[in-house]
Amino acid sequence: MSLPFCITIEPNVEEINRVNSEIFEHLRICGFDDEVTFQTTLCIIEALNNIVEHTDVDGSTAQNTITIESLFVKNILFIKISHQAPAYEVVVPSQEDLLATSGRGWSIMNNWLDIVSYQHKEGENTLLMVKRPQ
């Protein structure tokens, strides 16, 4: 079974809050248990928050949108989050920074997802996430 999902949102916190339940429900439809659904939704929301927080420093992304696409195929969830903006640096916190109140998103995503990768190409930032349910 293949379950495609695509949402395009404006780059602001209100839009992220609006789609949170849609993302959560999509993961439930895919058959994930409560824990995996929560963790994966949190990773997606964290990525979206980081886009809004870190790539709109100079207002350059104010008119752009963020696209969240997912495909659930052969018991593997593929998630792609993309937006047009300048490249940003992925910062992986040191072990002692893991107790900080911010800056831990990349570590959380890497712990809860099977694959997380970022690339910038031709003016587009793309974050790919892969989750295989246990």
C-alpha positions, 0 to 999 in steps of 0.5 A, a space after each residue: 500500500 502506498 499512502 502519499 501525503 503533501 501539504 504546503 504551508 507558509 513559513 510561520 509558527 501558526 501554520 506549523 501548529 495548524 498542520 501538526 494534527 494533520 501530520 499526526 493523523 497521517 502517521 496513524 493512518 500509516 499504522 504507526 503505534 502511538 510512540 512512533 507517531 509522536 516521535 515522528 510528528 515531533 521530528 517533522 515539527 522540529 524541522 519545520 520550526 527550525 526552518 522558520 527560526 533559522 532561515 528567515 533571519 533576513 526576511 528572505 523566506 517571507 514569501 516562500 512556502 514550505 512543502 511537506 511530502 511523505 510516502 509510505 511504501 513497503 512499511 517504510 515512511 519517506 518524508 521530504 521537507 523542502 523550501 527555497 532559501 539560502 543554505 543553512 548549516 546543520 549544527 550537531 551539538 556536542 554531548 554536553 550540549 544535549 542538556 541545553 534547552 535549545 539546539 538539540 533538534 538534529 540529535 533528536 531527529 537522528 535518534 528517533 528516525 532511521 535516516 536524516 539528511 540535508 542538502 541544498 541544491 539550486 536554491 532549495 533546502 531539502 531535508 529527507 527523513 526515513 522511518 521504518 516502524 519496529 
